[in-house]
Amino acid sequence: MPMRKKTARKPPPAPAAAAAAVAGQEAAPKRRRGRIPGNTRDNLLKAAIKTFAEQGFDGTPVQRISRVARSNDRMLYYYFDSKEKLFTEVLETIYRQMWDAESALALDFSDPVGALRRVIDFTMDHYLSHPEMVTLLNTENLHKGRHVSKSRKLREVSSPALELTARILDAGVKKGLFRSGVSPRHLYVSILALNYFYVSNRYTLSAFLGTDLLEADNLRDWRDWVADAVLRSVRK
């Protein structure tokens, strides 16, 4: 009976070589069809802003956010840990976007009245052009600020906004236009509140008052009224 020739077995790869092979496979994954190009984390965050604004916090499963981002739940949890932390970052992001836009106004502090008027107009414009912000803040207020109260980043946004308001007030006082002793926080909250309430309640108030609050003439009149009310509160 003929002898069967033995085939020599290849030695197992060294640990370093095996690790390099695995790393090479992970570094070049197959591209999934339909995936949105770009940063996965940013895509998930943008999808979360959109989806939370449409469905609310309680009505939004993480699977829907992953689907809108064309990603997967594993990546969502990898970057954000939990749905709660993702929603907190959504809120931080919309506040940061508003401050970034406000800080880019390049205000003329030699004209404090004009600078204050620009901040008032900007606030209304931002709420109107970012309806998702109004919806998300309404949602968070329903939760009594449960998520934003845990944020360590919001002070990084609110402090510069208050400093900007204080700078406008100081410029007006030095020019003899504004009275001294006005609280920057009270002034800033007044501007936010007068514009936010008008935009966030526009549908119910329009029905209640029998007029479209976003109709051009109504909107212009409200802008003028807010500017007049705010300026009267600070003038000497």
Secondary structure, DSSP 8 states (H G I E B T S, - for coil): --------------HHHHHHHHHHHHHS----TT---S-HHHHHHHHHHHHHHHHTTTT--HHHHHHHTTS-HHHHHHHHSSHHHHHHHHHHHHHHHHHHHHHTT---TTSHHHHHHHHHHHHHHHHHH-HHHHHHHHHHHHTTTTTGGG-SSHHHHHHHHHHHHHHHHHHHHHTTSB-TT--HHHHHHHHHHHHHHHHHTHHHHHHHHTS-TTSHHHHHHHHHHHHHHHHHHHB-
